[in-house]
Amino acid sequence: MTNQESEHRRIVVETPTARREEIHSEAVQYPERRGGVSSAALAAIVIGVVALAAIIVLFVLNQQQTAVNDNMTAQQQQPPQTIVQQPAPQQPPIIVQQPAPATQPAPVIINGQPAPPAGSTTSSGPDDSTIQAAVDKKFSDDPKLSALGVTATVMNGKVTLMGSVQNAADKSLIERVVRNVKGVKSIDNQITVSGE
């Protein structure tokens, strides 16, 4: 709805010969004012609220970053800690030797030939227990070798050396001594040099 008002005016017109009065009436219509906020004012309010929210978020993020920077500064001011790791002492391996089985398998006859007697071997060299005994004797007879604490195990003529020595010369000496034992086919030298 619109509001309508009428406006009356009285105008006097004077001419050199006459004077007259005229009355003018006008009806003026004003649009009805709604109670509320115009769209321009509403847009300004929304923009203001968004800007305020952005400022608050930036302030909070800045406070968090300041806290992180303070923590980093505090950590950098502390002297660095030195951690020294020392290797654990290496225990010499425990070697368990089992005796050969007491029972011998029945002889097998191939191509009509009897099997060799039970006391003889088909290999050309000594068996593992003989080689083990000879290596152990070499180690125990030499005071320098027995002090090193190196162990040897024999399997099918292959001697595995294990332990730790102070220098490469001791490692080579042990290998040369074992290589000179009768029946040794190969050596797996796993001795570590800790002094160099």
C-alpha positions as CSV (number, residue, x, y, z in Angstrom):
1,M,0.0,0.0,0.0
2,T,1.1,3.5,-0.6
3,N,0.4,6.7,1.4
4,Q,-1.3,9.4,-0.5
5,E,-1.2,13.0,0.6
6,S,-2.7,16.0,-1.1
7,E,-0.9,19.2,-1.3
8,H,-2.6,22.6,-2.0
9,R,-0.8,25.7,-3.0
10,R,-2.1,29.1,-3.6
11,I,-0.2,31.1,-6.2
12,V,-0.7,34.9,-6.9
13,V,0.0,35.9,-10.5
14,E,0.4,39.6,-11.1
15,T,0.5,41.1,-14.5
16,P,0.7,44.8,-15.3
17,T,-3.0,44.8,-16.0
18,A,-4.4,42.3,-13.6
19,R,-3.9,40.4,-10.5
20,R,-5.2,36.9,-10.0
21,E,-4.9,34.0,-7.6
22,E,-4.6,30.4,-8.7
23,I,-4.9,27.4,-6.4
24,H,-3.0,24.3,-7.4
25,S,-3.8,20.9,-5.8
26,E,-1.5,18.0,-6.2
27,A,-1.8,14.5,-4.9
28,V,1.5,13.0,-4.0
29,Q,2.0,9.3,-3.4
30,Y,4.8,8.0,-1.2
31,P,5.8,4.4,-1.2
32,E,5.1,2.6,2.1
33,R,8.2,2.3,4.3
34,R,8.8,-1.2,5.4
35,G,10.3,-1.7,8.8
36,G,13.6,-3.5,8.2
37,V,17.0,-3.1,6.7
38,S,17.7,-2.3,3.1
39,S,19.7,-4.7,1.0
40,A,22.7,-2.4,0.8
41,A,22.8,-2.1,4.6
42,L,22.5,-5.9,4.9
43,A,25.4,-6.5,2.5
44,A,27.6,-4.1,4.4
45,I,26.8,-5.9,7.7
46,V,27.6,-9.3,6.1
47,I,30.9,-8.0,4.7
48,G,31.8,-6.6,8.2
49,V,31.0,-9.9,9.9
50,V,33.2,-11.9,7.4
51,A,36.0,-9.4,7.8
52,L,35.8,-9.7,11.6
53,A,35.8,-13.5,11.5
54,A,38.9,-13.5,9.2
55,I,40.7,-11.2,11.6
56,I,39.9,-13.4,14.6
57,V,41.0,-16.6,12.7
58,L,44.3,-14.9,11.7
59,F,44.9,-13.8,15.3
60,V,44.4,-17.3,16.6
61,L,46.7,-18.8,14.0
62,N,49.3,-16.2,14.8
63,Q,49.1,-17.1,18.5
64,Q,49.6,-20.8,17.7
65,Q,52.6,-20.0,15.4
66,T,54.1,-17.9,18.2
67,A,53.8,-20.8,20.6
68,V,55.5,-23.2,18.1
69,N,58.3,-20.7,17.5
70,D,58.8,-20.3,21.3
71,N,59.1,-24.1,21.6
72,M,61.6,-24.3,18.8
73,T,63.7,-21.5,20.3
74,A,63.7,-23.2,23.7
75,Q,64.8,-26.5,22.1
76,Q,67.5,-24.9,20.1
77,Q,68.9,-23.2,23.2
78,Q,69.4,-26.5,25.0
79,P,72.9,-28.1,24.4
80,P,72.7,-31.1,22.1
81,Q,72.9,-34.4,23.9
82,T,75.6,-36.8,22.8
83,I,74.7,-40.4,22.8
84,V,77.5,-42.9,22.6
85,Q,76.6,-46.4,21.7
86,Q,79.1,-49.1,22.5
87,P,78.8,-52.5,20.9
88,A,77.7,-55.2,23.2
89,P,80.5,-57.6,24.2
90,Q,80.5,-60.6,21.8
91,Q,80.1,-63.9,23.6
92,P,82.1,-66.7,22.1
93,P,79.8,-69.3,20.5
94,I,79.1,-72.5,22.5
95,I,80.1,-75.6,20.5
96,V,78.4,-78.8,21.2
97,Q,79.9,-81.9,19.6
98,Q,77.8,-85.0,19.5
99,P,79.5,-88.4,19.3
100,A,78.9,-90.5,16.2
101,P,75.9,-92.9,16.4
102,A,76.8,-96.2,18.1
103,T,75.0,-98.3,15.6
104,Q,76.3,-98.7,12.0
105,P,73.8,-99.1,9.2
106,A,73.7,-102.4,7.4
107,P,76.2,-102.7,4.5
108,V,74.8,-102.1,1.0
109,I,76.0,-104.3,-1.8
110,I,76.3,-102.6,-5.2
111,N,77.0,-104.5,-8.4
112,G,77.7,-107.6,-6.5
113,Q,80.6,-106.0,-4.6
114,P,80.5,-106.1,-0.8
115,A,80.6,-102.8,1.2
116,P,84.0,-101.8,2.7
117,P,84.6,-103.0,6.3
118,A,83.0,-100.9,9.1
119,G,86.4,-99.5,10.3
120,S,87.5,-98.1,6.9
121,T,86.3,-94.9,5.2
122,T,85.7,-94.1,1.6
123,S,87.2,-90.6,1.8
124,S,90.8,-90.0,1.3
125,G,91.4,-87.8,4.4
126,P,90.6,-87.9,8.1
127,D,87.1,-87.4,9.4
128,D,85.7,-84.2,11.1
129,S,86.4,-85.3,14.7
130,T,90.1,-86.0,13.8
131,I,90.4,-82.6,12.1
132,Q,88.6,-80.9,15.1
133,A,91.0,-82.6,17.6
134,A,94.1,-81.5,15.5
135,V,92.9,-77.9,15.3
136,D,92.1,-77.8,19.0
137,K,95.6,-79.2,19.8
138,K,97.2,-76.5,17.6
139,F,95.3,-73.8,19.5
140,S,96.1,-75.2,23.0
141,D,99.8,-75.9,22.2
142,D,100.5,-72.3,21.2
143,P,100.1,-69.8,24.2
144,K,99.4,-66.9,21.8
145,L,96.6,-68.7,20.0
146,S,95.0,-70.0,23.1
147,A,94.9,-66.5,24.6
148,L,92.9,-65.1,21.7
149,G,89.8,-67.1,22.5
150,V,89.0,-68.1,18.9
151,T,86.8,-71.2,18.3
152,A,86.8,-73.6,15.4
153,T,84.1,-76.0,14.2
154,V,84.5,-78.7,11.5
155,M,81.8,-79.9,9.1
156,N,82.7,-82.1,6.1
157,G,86.3,-80.9,6.2
158,K,85.3,-77.2,6.2
159,V,86.6,-75.3,9.3
160,T,84.6,-72.3,10.5
161,L,86.6,-69.8,12.6
162,M,84.8,-67.5,15.0
163,G,85.8,-64.9,17.5
164,S,87.4,-61.5,17.8
165,V,91.1,-60.5,17.6
166,Q,92.9,-57.1,18.0
167,N,94.6,-57.0,14.5
168,A,94.6,-58.5,11.0
169,A,97.9,-60.2,11.6
170,D,96.4,-62.4,14.3
171,K,93.5,-63.2,12.0
172,S,95.9,-64.3,9.2
173,L,98.1,-66.3,11.7
174,I,95.1,-68.3,12.9
175,E,94.0,-69.1,9.3
176,R,97.5,-70.2,8.3
177,V,97.8,-72.5,11.3
178,V,94.4,-74.1,10.6
179,R,95.2,-74.5,6.9
180,N,98.2,-76.6,7.7
181,V,96.1,-79.2,9.6
182,K,95.8,-82.4,7.6
183,G,92.3,-83.0,6.1
184,V,91.2,-79.3,6.1
185,K,89.5,-78.7,2.7
186,S,88.4,-75.1,3.2
187,I,88.2,-72.4,5.8
188,D,85.3,-70.0,6.5
189,N,87.1,-67.2,8.5
190,Q,84.4,-65.2,10.4
191,I,86.9,-63.7,12.9
192,T,86.3,-60.0,13.4
193,V,89.2,-57.5,13.9
194,S,88.2,-55.1,16.7
195,G,91.4,-53.3,17.5
196,E,91.9,-51.4,14.2
